[in-house]
Amino acid sequence: MNILWDFDGTLMDTYPAYTKMVKEASQCGLQDDEIFALLKVSFGHAFTELGLTEEEIKHIKELERNLAPEDFKPFPGLREVLEAADVNVIMTHKERTLARAILEANDLDRYFTEIVAIDDGYPRKPDPASYRYLHEKYRIDLAVGDRELDIIPAKKLGIQTCLFQNHEALADYYVDDYGEFFDKVPLLNK
């Protein structure tokens, strides 16, 4: 099976760090779970809903660059799923150098054949252009993401979808813990 992965919130548990950064940069007064819910829709949505200024958004990006790759951790059970797949590729809005550094810090880089990152110039999700490129090159069987915008491009291309820790959108499969992946996603057997 060939799997296309989202990065933040799907492979890596990055939202706690992002929630903290948004809270610090914006001084919005919202609770962490409220900021988290906004970020789970999309960063753009959160920034708009919070009414962040360009200066606040710039500050958030600076805070992100100051995080060490070791500050990001993969979700438990992920490694076993990556090992079972034939090909793993990533499509992320994160810069490639940061994505690679985080993967390397967690000894996960060897599992990925290709990373399509924001630096590649593809339109942002949910535009399907980057997914189309990866699908034509690797014949993707499954797209895994944590937000609706991660599965919309796959749906447009007829690719099976799996949402991680999210039951809001219409996915083919839902997984809350990678330990249950093999039971809930019949396309992939150990």
TILUMTOR-686230 format. One line per field, with one value per residue (C-alpha): z negated, x negated, y; residue in three letters; residue number from 0. Coordinates in Angstrom, 1 decimal. Each point is the difference from the previous one (the first is absolute). Layout:
# residues N
up <- c(Z;...) .
east <- c(X;...) .
north <- c(Y;...) .
selum <- c(ALA;...) .
mivex <- c(NUM;...) .
This chain:
# residues 190
up <- c(0.0;0.9;-2.6;0.3;-3.4;-1.4;-2.4;-2.8;-2.2;2.0;-0.2;-2.7;-3.1;0.8;-1.0;-3.7;1.0;2.6;-2.5;-2.5;2.7;1.1;-3.5;-0.8;3.3;-0.1;-3.6;1.0;-3.4;1.4;-1.7;1.6;1.2;1.7;1.9;0.8;1.5;2.3;1.1;0.8;2.7;1.4;-1.0;2.3;-1.6;-3.5;1.0;1.5;-2.9;-2.5;2.0;0.0;1.5;2.5;-2.9;-2.2;2.8;0.7;-3.8;0.1;3.0;-1.9;-3.0;2.2;1.5;-3.5;-1.0;0.2;2.2;-3.2;-1.4;2.4;-0.7;2.2;-1.1;-1.8;2.3;3.2;0.7;0.4;2.6;1.9;0.0;1.4;2.9;3.3;0.7;-2.3;1.3;-1.7;1.2;-2.5;-0.2;-2.2;1.5;1.2;-2.0;-3.3;0.9;0.8;-3.1;-2.2;1.8;-0.4;-3.7;-0.5;2.2;2.4;3.1;1.4;0.4;2.5;3.7;0.7;-1.7;1.9;-2.1;0.2;1.7;3.1;0.9;0.3;-1.0;-3.7;-0.9;0.7;3.6;1.4;2.1;-2.4;-0.7;3.8;0.4;-2.7;1.2;3.6;-1.2;-2.8;0.6;-3.5;-1.6;-3.2;-1.2;-3.7;-1.7;-3.1;1.7;2.6;2.3;0.0;1.5;2.4;2.7;-0.3;0.3;3.2;1.4;-1.1;-2.7;-3.2;-3.1;-3.7;-2.6;-3.1;-3.3;1.9;0.8;1.4;3.8;2.3;0.1;1.0;-3.3;-3.4;-2.4;-3.4;-0.9;2.4;-2.1;1.5;3.6;1.2;-1.4;1.4;3.4;1.9;2.9;-2.1;-1.6;-2.1) .
east <- c(0.0;-1.2;1.0;0.1;-0.4;0.7;-2.7;1.3;2.5;-0.2;-3.6;-1.2;1.8;-0.7;3.3;-0.9;-3.1;2.0;2.8;-2.6;-1.6;3.3;1.0;-3.3;-0.1;3.6;0.8;3.5;1.2;1.6;-0.5;-2.5;2.9;1.7;-3.2;-0.6;3.5;-0.7;-3.4;1.6;2.1;-3.1;-2.6;1.5;3.4;-1.4;-2.0;3.2;2.3;-2.5;-0.4;-3.8;-2.1;-2.8;-2.4;1.6;-0.1;-3.7;-0.7;1.6;-2.2;-3.0;0.9;0.5;-3.5;-1.5;1.5;-2.5;0.9;-0.2;2.9;2.4;0.8;1.8;3.2;-0.3;0.3;-0.8;-3.3;1.8;2.4;-2.9;-1.9;3.0;0.5;-1.8;-0.4;0.5;0.1;0.8;1.9;-0.5;0.4;-3.1;-3.4;-1.9;-3.2;2.1;2.0;-3.2;-1.7;3.0;0.1;-3.8;0.1;2.6;-1.7;3.0;-1.6;-0.9;3.7;0.8;-0.7;1.0;1.1;2.0;-0.3;1.3;-3.4;1.0;2.5;3.2;3.2;1.0;2.4;2.7;-1.1;-0.8;-3.1;-2.6;2.0;0.4;-3.7;-0.7;2.8;-1.2;-3.5;0.7;3.6;1.2;2.4;0.8;-0.3;-0.2;0.6;1.4;2.2;2.6;-2.2;-2.5;2.5;1.9;-2.8;-0.1;3.8;-0.2;-2.5;1.8;-2.5;1.2;-0.3;-0.6;0.4;-2.1;1.5;2.9;3.5;1.3;-0.4;1.1;-3.0;-0.2;-1.7;-0.4;-2.9;-0.5;-3.2;-2.5;0.1;3.5;-1.0;-0.3;3.4;1.8;-1.7;0.4;-2.1;-3.1;-0.8;-3.1) .
north <- c(0.0;3.5;2.7;3.7;1.7;3.4;1.2;2.2;-1.7;-3.2;-1.3;2.4;1.2;3.7;1.6;0.4;2.1;2.0;0.7;1.3;2.2;1.5;0.7;1.7;2.0;1.1;0.5;-1.0;-1.1;-3.2;-3.4;-2.5;-2.3;2.9;1.0;-3.7;-0.3;3.0;-1.3;-3.4;1.7;1.7;2.5;2.6;-0.5;0.3;3.2;1.5;-1.0;1.4;3.2;-0.3;2.8;-0.6;0.8;-2.7;-2.6;0.9;-0.5;-3.4;-1.0;1.2;-2.0;-3.1;0.4;0.2;-3.4;-2.8;-3.0;-2.1;2.0;-1.8;-3.7;-2.6;-1.5;-3.3;-3.0;2.0;-1.8;-3.4;1.4;1.7;-3.3;-1.9;2.3;-0.5;3.7;3.0;3.6;3.2;3.1;2.9;3.7;0.0;1.0;-3.1;0.7;0.1;-3.1;-1.9;1.1;-1.1;-3.4;-0.5;1.0;-2.7;-2.6;0.0;1.4;-3.4;-0.9;2.7;-0.1;3.6;3.2;2.6;3.1;3.6;0.9;-2.0;2.7;-2.1;1.7;-0.6;-2.8;-0.7;0.7;-3.5;0.9;-1.3;-3.2;-0.5;0.2;-2.6;-2.2;-0.1;-0.7;-2.6;-1.2;0.9;-2.4;2.0;3.6;0.5;3.4;1.6;2.6;0.1;2.1;-3.0;-2.4;2.3;-0.2;-3.8;-0.3;2.1;-2.5;-3.1;-1.0;-1.7;2.2;-0.4;2.7;-0.1;1.2;1.7;-1.3;3.3;-0.6;-2.7;-2.4;-3.6;-1.0;1.6;-0.7;1.6;-2.0;-1.5;-3.2;-0.6;0.8;-3.6;-0.9;3.0;0.4;-3.3;1.2;-0.5;-3.3;-0.6) .
selum <- c(MET;ASN;ILE;LEU;TRP;ASP;PHE;ASP;GLY;THR;LEU;MET;ASP;THR;TYR;PRO;ALA;TYR;THR;LYS;MET;VAL;LYS;GLU;ALA;SER;GLN;CYS;GLY;LEU;GLN;ASP;ASP;GLU;ILE;PHE;ALA;LEU;LEU;LYS;VAL;SER;PHE;GLY;HIS;ALA;PHE;THR;GLU;LEU;GLY;LEU;THR;GLU;GLU;GLU;ILE;LYS;HIS;ILE;LYS;GLU;LEU;GLU;ARG;ASN;LEU;ALA;PRO;GLU;ASP;PHE;LYS;PRO;PHE;PRO;GLY;LEU;ARG;GLU;VAL;LEU;GLU;ALA;ALA;ASP;VAL;ASN;VAL;ILE;MET;THR;HIS;LYS;GLU;ARG;THR;LEU;ALA;ARG;ALA;ILE;LEU;GLU;ALA;ASN;ASP;LEU;ASP;ARG;TYR;PHE;THR;GLU;ILE;VAL;ALA;ILE;ASP;ASP;GLY;TYR;PRO;ARG;LYS;PRO;ASP;PRO;ALA;SER;TYR;ARG;TYR;LEU;HIS;GLU;LYS;TYR;ARG;ILE;ASP;LEU;ALA;VAL;GLY;ASP;ARG;GLU;LEU;ASP;ILE;ILE;PRO;ALA;LYS;LYS;LEU;GLY;ILE;GLN;THR;CYS;LEU;PHE;GLN;ASN;HIS;GLU;ALA;LEU;ALA;ASP;TYR;TYR;VAL;ASP;ASP;TYR;GLY;GLU;PHE;PHE;ASP;LYS;VAL;PRO;LEU;LEU;ASN;LYS) .
mivex <- c(0;1;2;3;4;5;6;7;8;9;10;11;12;13;14;15;16;17;18;19;20;21;22;23;24;25;26;27;28;29;30;31;32;33;34;35;36;37;38;39;40;41;42;43;44;45;46;47;48;49;50;51;52;53;54;55;56;57;58;59;60;61;62;63;64;65;66;67;68;69;70;71;72;73;74;75;76;77;78;79;80;81;82;83;84;85;86;87;88;89;90;91;92;93;94;95;96;97;98;99;100;101;102;103;104;105;106;107;108;109;110;111;112;113;114;115;116;117;118;119;120;121;122;123;124;125;126;127;128;129;130;131;132;133;134;135;136;137;138;139;140;141;142;143;144;145;146;147;148;149;150;151;152;153;154;155;156;157;158;159;160;161;162;163;164;165;166;167;168;169;170;171;172;173;174;175;176;177;178;179;180;181;182;183;184;185;186;187;188;189) .
